[in-house]
């Protein structure tokens, strides 16, 4: 990983969720550079065609038009170039079989979008802190990050 701002890529079709994510990110005590896309097709096109360095982490919504987060995760993990790219699932749903499947497919963390804006900053910070303070993927017991 490069020294300097953490490069984040957020894939989320909801304009409000993108705004709240960006606003919360700006309040964290870490320097970041955020790129956003609005659907899975945009995400995969950006990853496959960009001449720039890969992001340090992708925050991936599951329920997006054109190509879902599930499909994107599978495609990302199928590419050798992207296989070690940390993917943090960022979604409103929280069904245990889905969460377990995402862990098995290679996602790094699962963050359930908090119902309260005030908690969003905390879960984003926990996800990023975990990502950059550990050498390996979290265990299944530490996969889900929830707001307190």
Backbone as a chain_set.jsonl record, in Angstrom:
{"seq": "XXXXXXXXXXXXXXXXXXXXXXXXXXXXXXXXXXXXXXXXXXXXXXXXXXXXXXXXXXXXXXXXXXXXXXXXXXXXXXXXXXXXXXXXXXXXXXXXXXXXXXXXXXXXXXXXXXXXXXXXXXXXXXXXXXXXXXXXXXXXXXXXXXXX", "coords": {"N": [[0.844, -1.184, 0.0], [0.418, 2.259, -0.629], [2.099, 5.162, 0.759], [0.413, 7.858, 2.178], [-2.764, 9.378, 1.369], [-5.537, 7.197, 2.051], [-6.874, 5.285, -0.454], [-10.096, 5.022, -1.362], [-12.817, 3.256, -2.79], [-16.111, 3.59, -3.442], [-18.962, 1.799, -4.114], [-22.153, 2.346, -4.714], [-25.568, 2.686, -5.269], [-27.337, 4.504, -4.188], [-27.936, 7.862, -3.862], [-28.121, 9.451, -1.538], [-26.935, 7.784, 0.388], [-24.318, 7.709, -0.615], [-23.615, 10.415, -0.294], [-23.805, 10.708, 2.551], [-21.859, 8.863, 3.332], [-19.517, 9.995, 2.235], [-19.497, 12.439, 3.636], [-19.267, 11.525, 6.299], [-16.8, 10.261, 6.139], [-15.129, 12.437, 5.763], [-14.947, 13.426, 8.29], [-13.316, 11.816, 9.729], [-10.233, 10.955, 11.44], [-8.262, 10.431, 9.54], [-6.489, 10.584, 6.463], [-8.042, 10.535, 3.364], [-8.922, 9.491, 0.017], [-11.587, 9.561, -1.961], [-13.378, 7.773, -4.377], [-16.334, 7.403, -6.25], [-18.827, 5.178, -7.546], [-21.872, 4.356, -9.26], [-23.093, 1.95, -9.783], [-22.768, -1.63, -10.323], [-21.73, -2.224, -12.867], [-20.357, 0.108, -13.581], [-18.411, 0.004, -11.574], [-16.926, -2.381, -12.178], [-16.053, -1.748, -14.762], [-14.434, 0.489, -14.225], [-12.449, -0.703, -12.585], [-11.343, -2.57, -14.376], [-10.418, -1.053, -16.522], [-8.986, 1.169, -15.698], [-6.021, 3.067, -15.59], [-4.753, 3.897, -13.421], [-3.438, 3.303, -10.07], [-4.711, 0.577, -8.123], [-7.529, 0.881, -5.874], [-7.152, 1.171, -2.286], [-9.065, -0.057, -0.807], [-12.369, -1.341, -1.285], [-15.637, -0.289, -0.783], [-18.586, -1.908, -0.898], [-21.824, -1.937, -1.974], [-24.604, -4.174, -1.85], [-27.097, -4.364, -3.186], [-27.56, -3.232, -6.111], [-28.316, -1.638, -9.252], [-28.105, -3.073, -12.585], [-25.654, -4.576, -12.178], [-25.153, -6.56, -9.473], [-23.805, -6.258, -6.103], [-23.084, -8.784, -5.232], [-22.497, -10.106, -7.645], [-20.378, -8.504, -8.514], [-18.462, -8.936, -6.475], [-17.887, -11.648, -6.901], [-16.767, -11.5, -9.503], [-14.555, -9.831, -9.03], [-13.025, -11.385, -7.26], [-12.388, -13.44, -8.942], [-10.426, -12.519, -10.598], [-6.966, -12.483, -10.849], [-5.481, -10.151, -10.528], [-7.021, -8.606, -8.806], [-7.58, -10.112, -6.581], [-6.479, -9.854, -3.98], [-7.462, -7.488, -3.129], [-8.979, -5.64, -0.668], [-12.36, -6.0, 0.161], [-15.047, -4.415, 1.491], [-18.154, -5.147, 2.428], [-21.051, -3.237, 2.272], [-24.0, -2.693, 3.349], [-27.638, -2.675, 3.666], [-29.035, -4.947, 4.33], [-29.094, -7.927, 6.41], [-28.913, -10.775, 6.546], [-28.174, -13.904, 7.855], [-27.351, -16.251, 6.266], [-26.577, -14.982, 3.878], [-24.567, -13.226, 4.732], [-22.685, -15.097, 5.678], [-22.087, -16.416, 3.275], [-20.894, -14.337, 1.812], [-18.582, -13.923, 3.29], [-17.303, -16.379, 2.844], [-16.884, -16.12, 0.124], [-14.875, -14.288, -0.009], [-14.984, -11.614, 0.889], [-13.803, -8.932, 2.953], [-14.791, -7.567, 5.23], [-18.038, -7.066, 6.694], [-20.303, -4.576, 6.789], [-23.142, -3.416, 8.223], [-25.28, -0.973, 7.108], [-25.757, 1.661, 9.27], [-28.757, 2.671, 10.954], [-28.806, 5.184, 11.964], [-27.403, 8.277, 11.232], [-25.408, 9.389, 12.825], [-23.9, 7.229, 13.692], [-22.607, 6.246, 11.54], [-20.026, 7.217, 10.849], [-18.484, 5.978, 12.812], [-18.635, 3.167, 12.196], [-17.471, 3.094, 9.684], [-14.905, 3.989, 10.323], [-14.099, 1.9, 12.05], [-14.03, -0.24, 10.229], [-11.997, 0.607, 8.423], [-9.852, 0.915, 10.21], [-9.486, -1.698, 11.131], [-8.77, -2.918, 8.776], [-6.263, -1.772, 8.14], [-4.739, -2.287, 10.335], [-4.261, -4.922, 10.618], [-2.635, -7.835, 9.443], [-3.776, -9.917, 8.127], [-6.838, -11.297, 6.757], [-9.8, -10.786, 8.676], [-11.095, -13.099, 11.147], [-13.984, -15.259, 10.865], [-15.635, -14.718, 13.018], [-15.093, -12.069, 13.504], [-15.939, -10.759, 11.274], [-18.301, -9.26, 10.753], [-19.126, -5.888, 11.202], [-20.678, -3.822, 13.413], [-22.713, -1.036, 14.36], [-22.465, 0.556, 17.53]], "CA": [[0.0, 0.0, 0.0], [1.164, 3.51, -0.733], [2.049, 6.125, 1.843], [-0.432, 8.973, 1.765], [-4.196, 9.15, 1.619], [-6.116, 5.89, 1.767], [-7.724, 5.38, -1.639], [-11.319, 4.244, -1.212], [-13.764, 3.228, -3.891], [-17.444, 3.273, -2.93], [-19.946, 1.433, -5.132], [-23.47, 2.426, -4.085], [-26.495, 3.364, -6.176], [-28.168, 5.473, -3.476], [-27.258, 9.161, -3.808], [-28.034, 9.884, -0.139], [-25.924, 6.968, 1.061], [-23.0, 8.194, -1.061], [-23.378, 11.703, 0.36], [-23.558, 10.494, 3.975], [-20.577, 8.171, 3.439], [-18.466, 10.994, 1.979], [-19.501, 13.385, 4.738], [-18.718, 10.838, 7.473], [-15.387, 10.031, 5.869], [-14.412, 13.706, 5.937], [-14.834, 13.707, 9.724], [-12.41, 10.851, 10.349], [-8.875, 11.478, 11.645], [-7.347, 9.832, 8.575], [-6.568, 11.213, 5.154], [-8.587, 9.609, 2.374], [-9.261, 9.952, -1.317], [-12.762, 8.75, -2.273], [-13.97, 7.708, -5.704], [-17.618, 6.711, -6.153], [-19.531, 4.707, -8.73], [-23.29, 4.212, -8.907], [-23.608, 0.601, -10.02], [-21.741, -2.645, -10.483], [-21.106, -2.135, -14.181], [-19.364, 1.185, -13.465], [-17.324, -0.482, -10.717], [-16.086, -3.325, -12.9], [-15.422, -1.018, -15.863], [-13.356, 1.285, -13.642], [-11.36, -1.584, -12.168], [-10.727, -3.256, -15.514], [-9.854, -0.156, -17.539], [-8.221, 2.27, -15.119], [-4.559, 3.022, -15.666], [-4.256, 4.302, -12.101], [-3.27, 2.232, -9.093], [-5.947, 0.073, -7.535], [-7.842, 1.481, -4.57], [-6.707, 0.392, -1.13], [-10.23, -0.792, -0.316], [-13.653, -1.066, -1.934], [-16.871, -0.436, -0.016], [-19.465, -2.441, -1.928], [-23.244, -2.173, -1.685], [-25.043, -5.423, -2.478], [-28.277, -4.209, -4.028], [-27.365, -2.162, -7.089], [-28.838, -1.99, -10.576], [-27.234, -3.514, -13.68], [-24.818, -5.664, -11.683], [-25.23, -6.49, -8.009], [-22.58, -6.404, -5.346], [-22.748, -10.209, -5.23], [-21.848, -10.386, -8.928], [-19.094, -7.795, -8.525], [-17.531, -9.636, -5.587], [-17.464, -12.867, -7.597], [-15.873, -11.111, -10.603], [-13.305, -9.305, -8.465], [-12.263, -12.499, -6.696], [-11.983, -14.323, -10.038], [-9.273, -11.902, -11.262], [-5.727, -12.517, -10.069], [-5.072, -8.769, -10.267], [-7.857, -8.004, -7.758], [-7.912, -11.096, -5.541], [-6.061, -9.396, -2.65], [-8.053, -6.179, -2.882], [-9.973, -5.769, 0.402], [-13.724, -5.603, -0.144], [-15.918, -4.297, 2.66], [-19.558, -5.107, 2.029], [-21.677, -2.095, 2.95], [-25.367, -2.942, 2.907], [-28.706, -2.564, 4.667], [-29.534, -6.272, 4.714], [-28.272, -8.607, 7.409], [-29.352, -12.164, 6.636], [-27.016, -14.733, 8.206], [-26.806, -17.044, 5.153], [-25.942, -14.071, 2.931], [-23.325, -12.768, 5.362], [-21.756, -16.238, 5.662], [-21.686, -16.631, 1.895], [-19.982, -13.258, 1.427], [-17.303, -14.219, 3.94], [-16.714, -17.508, 2.128], [-16.501, -15.665, -1.213], [-13.651, -13.503, 0.061], [-15.121, -10.252, 1.409], [-12.943, -8.679, 4.117], [-15.689, -7.22, 6.325], [-19.43, -6.781, 6.367], [-20.839, -3.487, 7.605], [-24.545, -3.094, 8.003], [-25.469, 0.477, 7.146], [-26.502, 1.993, 10.484], [-29.979, 3.443, 10.771], [-28.57, 6.546, 12.43], [-26.258, 8.926, 10.591], [-24.362, 9.638, 13.815], [-23.098, 6.014, 13.889], [-21.954, 5.877, 10.292], [-18.599, 7.533, 10.951], [-17.842, 4.977, 13.665], [-18.471, 1.876, 11.524], [-16.477, 3.274, 8.615], [-13.598, 4.041, 10.984], [-13.762, 0.548, 12.513], [-13.656, -1.029, 9.061], [-10.688, 1.038, 7.932], [-8.841, 0.62, 11.235], [-9.251, -3.138, 11.098], [-8.104, -3.214, 7.513], [-4.879, -1.334, 8.107], [-4.033, -2.691, 11.542], [-4.101, -6.377, 10.614], [-1.94, -8.334, 8.264], [-4.583, -10.938, 7.466], [-8.291, -11.146, 6.778], [-10.375, -11.13, 9.983], [-11.78, -14.381, 11.273], [-15.428, -15.183, 10.637], [-16.231, -14.096, 14.209], [-14.851, -10.623, 13.445], [-16.28, -10.328, 9.918], [-19.364, -8.248, 10.768], [-18.921, -4.686, 12.008], [-21.977, -3.199, 13.678], [-22.657, 0.175, 15.176], [-22.746, 0.316, 18.96]], "C": [[0.886, 1.242, 0.0], [1.087, 4.318, 0.554], [1.221, 7.307, 1.333], [-1.889, 8.648, 2.025], [-4.611, 7.72, 1.286], [-7.071, 6.07, 0.592], [-8.906, 4.433, -1.485], [-12.145, 4.34, -2.482], [-15.086, 2.765, -3.311], [-18.358, 2.98, -4.113], [-21.303, 1.359, -4.448], [-24.393, 3.232, -4.985], [-27.314, 4.454, -5.505], [-27.407, 6.786, -3.273], [-27.116, 9.662, -2.369], [-26.971, 9.094, 0.612], [-24.512, 7.381, 0.656], [-22.648, 9.513, -0.381], [-23.015, 11.515, 1.829], [-22.21, 9.796, 4.205], [-19.441, 9.181, 3.287], [-18.366, 11.985, 3.128], [-18.891, 12.758, 5.994], [-17.218, 10.622, 7.327], [-14.562, 11.296, 6.112], [-14.2, 14.056, 7.403], [-13.903, 12.742, 10.453], [-11.003, 11.435, 10.462], [-7.841, 10.831, 10.73], [-7.558, 10.505, 7.227], [-7.021, 10.181, 4.121], [-8.801, 10.306, 1.037], [-10.376, 9.028, -1.795], [-13.167, 8.902, -3.735], [-15.282, 6.954, -5.55], [-18.097, 6.282, -7.537], [-20.948, 4.365, -8.296], [-23.882, 2.842, -9.21], [-22.448, -0.356, -10.267], [-21.035, -2.619, -11.824], [-20.033, -1.048, -14.165], [-18.154, 0.725, -12.65], [-16.379, -1.379, -11.507], [-15.375, -2.658, -14.077], [-14.241, -0.203, -15.346], [-12.169, 0.401, -13.258], [-10.609, -2.173, -13.353], [-10.029, -2.335, -16.498], [-8.965, 0.95, -16.983], [-6.724, 2.024, -15.24], [-3.927, 3.398, -14.323], [-4.098, 3.087, -11.201], [-4.637, 1.809, -8.563], [-6.253, 0.822, -6.248], [-7.28, 0.594, -3.457], [-7.821, -0.479, -0.588], [-11.455, -0.39, -1.131], [-14.761, -1.282, -0.905], [-17.951, -0.751, -1.04], [-20.879, -2.675, -1.41], [-23.659, -3.444, -2.406], [-26.141, -5.213, -3.51], [-28.145, -2.994, -4.932], [-27.949, -2.603, -8.425], [-27.713, -2.431, -11.528], [-26.331, -4.677, -13.301], [-24.752, -5.523, -10.17], [-23.85, -6.587, -7.371], [-22.128, -7.855, -5.263], [-21.978, -10.573, -6.503], [-20.47, -9.735, -8.998], [-18.062, -8.51, -7.665], [-16.999, -10.892, -6.277], [-16.483, -12.54, -8.731], [-14.529, -10.627, -10.089], [-12.434, -10.449, -7.96], [-11.772, -13.473, -7.777], [-10.748, -13.789, -10.785], [-8.054, -11.947, -10.353], [-5.296, -11.118, -9.645], [-5.788, -8.167, -9.056], [-8.035, -8.888, -6.522], [-7.547, -10.638, -4.125], [-6.587, -8.019, -2.294], [-9.127, -6.31, -1.8], [-11.332, -5.199, -0.019], [-14.503, -5.577, 1.165], [-17.344, -4.162, 2.137], [-20.237, -4.064, 2.911], [-23.137, -2.098, 2.513], [-26.371, -2.801, 4.043], [-29.187, -3.927, 5.144], [-28.586, -6.933, 5.703], [-28.754, -10.038, 7.614], [-28.133, -13.059, 6.822], [-26.493, -15.576, 7.038], [-26.075, -16.181, 4.115], [-24.587, -13.62, 3.477], [-22.283, -13.887, 5.332], [-21.214, -16.5, 4.259], [-20.667, -15.579, 1.44], [-18.604, -13.449, 2.06], [-16.573, -15.313, 3.163], [-16.225, -17.103, 0.737], [-15.306, -14.721, -1.2], [-13.778, -12.068, 0.529], [-14.311, -10.12, 2.697], [-13.771, -8.388, 5.368], [-17.089, -7.042, 5.782], [-19.908, -5.708, 7.339], [-22.3, -3.301, 7.242], [-24.691, -1.581, 8.133], [-26.3, 0.818, 8.381], [-27.725, 2.849, 10.156], [-29.817, 4.903, 11.17], [-27.289, 7.099, 11.807], [-25.1, 9.087, 11.572], [-23.446, 8.429, 14.025], [-22.306, 5.607, 12.652], [-20.447, 6.091, 10.342], [-17.867, 6.446, 11.741], [-17.623, 3.651, 12.95], [-17.477, 1.974, 10.367], [-15.074, 3.265, 9.225], [-13.173, 2.655, 11.472], [-13.321, -0.334, 11.348], [-12.275, -0.68, 8.548], [-9.581, 0.713, 8.925], [-8.483, -0.859, 11.223], [-8.433, -3.522, 9.871], [-6.62, -2.899, 7.565], [-4.091, -1.66, 9.368], [-3.801, -4.195, 11.612], [-3.424, -6.803, 9.329], [-2.808, -9.304, 7.465], [-6.07, -10.606, 7.572], [-8.815, -11.534, 8.162], [-10.999, -12.526, 9.977], [-13.28, -14.177, 11.049], [-16.13, -14.501, 11.817], [-16.094, -12.573, 14.202], [-15.208, -10.015, 12.091], [-17.281, -9.177, 9.908], [-18.986, -7.117, 11.711], [-20.273, -4.028, 12.167], [-21.787, -1.968, 14.535], [-23.044, -0.166, 16.607], [-23.915, 1.152, 19.423]], "O": [[1.975, 1.244, 0.573], [0.145, 4.184, 1.336], [1.338, 7.695, 0.171], [-2.208, 7.752, 2.806], [-4.092, 7.114, 0.348], [-7.97, 6.909, 0.64], [-8.747, 3.213, -1.476], [-12.168, 5.371, -3.155], [-15.176, 1.672, -2.752], [-18.511, 3.811, -5.007], [-21.574, 0.425, -3.694], [-24.045, 4.331, -5.416], [-27.933, 5.261, -6.199], [-26.374, 6.822, -2.604], [-26.087, 10.242, -2.022], [-26.196, 9.662, 1.382], [-23.608, 7.4, 1.491], [-21.513, 9.706, 0.056], [-22.036, 12.088, 2.306], [-21.506, 10.107, 5.165], [-18.52, 9.22, 4.103], [-17.263, 12.333, 3.55], [-18.085, 13.393, 6.674], [-16.463, 10.784, 8.285], [-13.437, 11.228, 6.605], [-13.359, 14.896, 7.723], [-13.725, 12.848, 11.667], [-10.623, 12.304, 9.677], [-6.675, 10.699, 11.103], [-8.662, 10.938, 6.897], [-6.452, 9.094, 4.021], [-8.853, 11.533, 0.947], [-10.142, 7.84, -2.014], [-13.28, 10.012, -4.255], [-15.351, 5.975, -4.806], [-17.813, 6.926, -8.547], [-21.204, 4.114, -7.118], [-25.054, 2.599, -8.921], [-21.298, 0.061, -10.403], [-19.855, -2.959, -11.907], [-18.93, -1.252, -14.673], [-17.012, 1.023, -12.999], [-15.167, -1.162, -11.505], [-14.218, -2.97, -14.358], [-13.171, -0.201, -15.954], [-11.022, 0.722, -13.57], [-9.381, -2.264, -13.334], [-9.144, -2.772, -17.233], [-8.255, 1.603, -17.748], [-6.236, 0.916, -15.019], [-2.723, 3.237, -14.122], [-4.557, 1.991, -11.522], [-5.589, 2.589, -8.561], [-5.345, 1.342, -5.599], [-6.975, -0.58, -3.672], [-7.564, -1.519, 0.019], [-11.565, 0.742, -1.602], [-14.817, -2.318, -0.242], [-18.205, 0.044, -1.946], [-21.103, -3.502, -0.526], [-23.119, -3.758, -3.466], [-26.117, -5.816, -4.583], [-28.553, -1.887, -4.583], [-28.062, -3.798, -8.697], [-26.533, -2.18, -11.282], [-26.255, -5.664, -14.033], [-24.343, -4.484, -9.653], [-22.868, -6.951, -8.019], [-20.929, -8.132, -5.227], [-20.953, -11.252, -6.453], [-19.513, -10.339, -9.482], [-16.914, -8.672, -8.078], [-15.799, -11.164, -6.238], [-15.479, -13.232, -8.897], [-13.485, -10.971, -10.643], [-11.23, -10.47, -8.213], [-10.84, -14.242, -7.542], [-10.101, -14.534, -11.521], [-8.112, -11.495, -9.21], [-4.804, -10.925, -8.533], [-5.228, -7.319, -8.361], [-8.589, -8.438, -5.519], [-8.235, -10.995, -3.169], [-6.203, -7.446, -1.274], [-10.103, -7.032, -2.003], [-11.429, -4.066, -0.491], [-14.605, -6.588, 1.86], [-17.687, -3.177, 1.484], [-20.028, -4.014, 4.124], [-23.478, -1.579, 1.45], [-26.009, -2.806, 5.219], [-29.699, -4.043, 6.258], [-27.422, -6.548, 5.82], [-28.977, -10.459, 8.749], [-27.178, -12.989, 6.049], [-25.28, -15.615, 6.832], [-25.07, -16.607, 3.545], [-23.585, -13.633, 2.761], [-21.124, -13.645, 4.995], [-20.026, -16.774, 4.084], [-19.694, -15.906, 0.761], [-17.583, -13.169, 1.432], [-15.385, -15.193, 2.863], [-15.262, -17.675, 0.227], [-14.774, -14.385, -2.258], [-12.776, -11.353, 0.569], [-14.155, -11.088, 3.44], [-13.477, -8.909, 6.443], [-17.298, -6.889, 4.579], [-19.916, -5.908, 8.554], [-22.64, -3.057, 6.084], [-24.284, -0.986, 9.131], [-27.419, 0.326, 8.531], [-27.72, 3.639, 9.212], [-30.603, 5.757, 10.759], [-26.234, 6.466, 11.853], [-23.938, 8.938, 11.191], [-22.32, 8.595, 14.493], [-21.443, 4.732, 12.715], [-19.681, 5.227, 9.916], [-16.762, 6.045, 11.377], [-16.55, 3.059, 13.069], [-16.728, 1.032, 10.108], [-14.168, 2.614, 8.706], [-12.011, 2.278, 11.322], [-12.353, -1.085, 11.464], [-11.469, -1.567, 8.269], [-8.496, 0.285, 8.532], [-7.309, -1.222, 11.297], [-7.522, -4.347, 9.942], [-5.804, -3.683, 7.08], [-2.904, -1.344, 9.459], [-3.205, -4.685, 12.571], [-3.619, -6.206, 8.271], [-2.597, -9.488, 6.266], [-6.49, -9.76, 8.361], [-8.334, -12.497, 8.758], [-11.377, -13.05, 8.93], [-13.769, -13.047, 11.048], [-17.113, -13.786, 11.624], [-16.892, -11.873, 14.825], [-14.824, -8.884, 11.796], [-17.128, -8.226, 9.141], [-18.585, -7.342, 12.853], [-20.94, -3.71, 11.182], [-20.845, -1.863, 15.321], [-23.849, -1.065, 16.853], [-24.297, 1.086, 20.592]]}, "num_chains": 1, "name": "protein.A"}
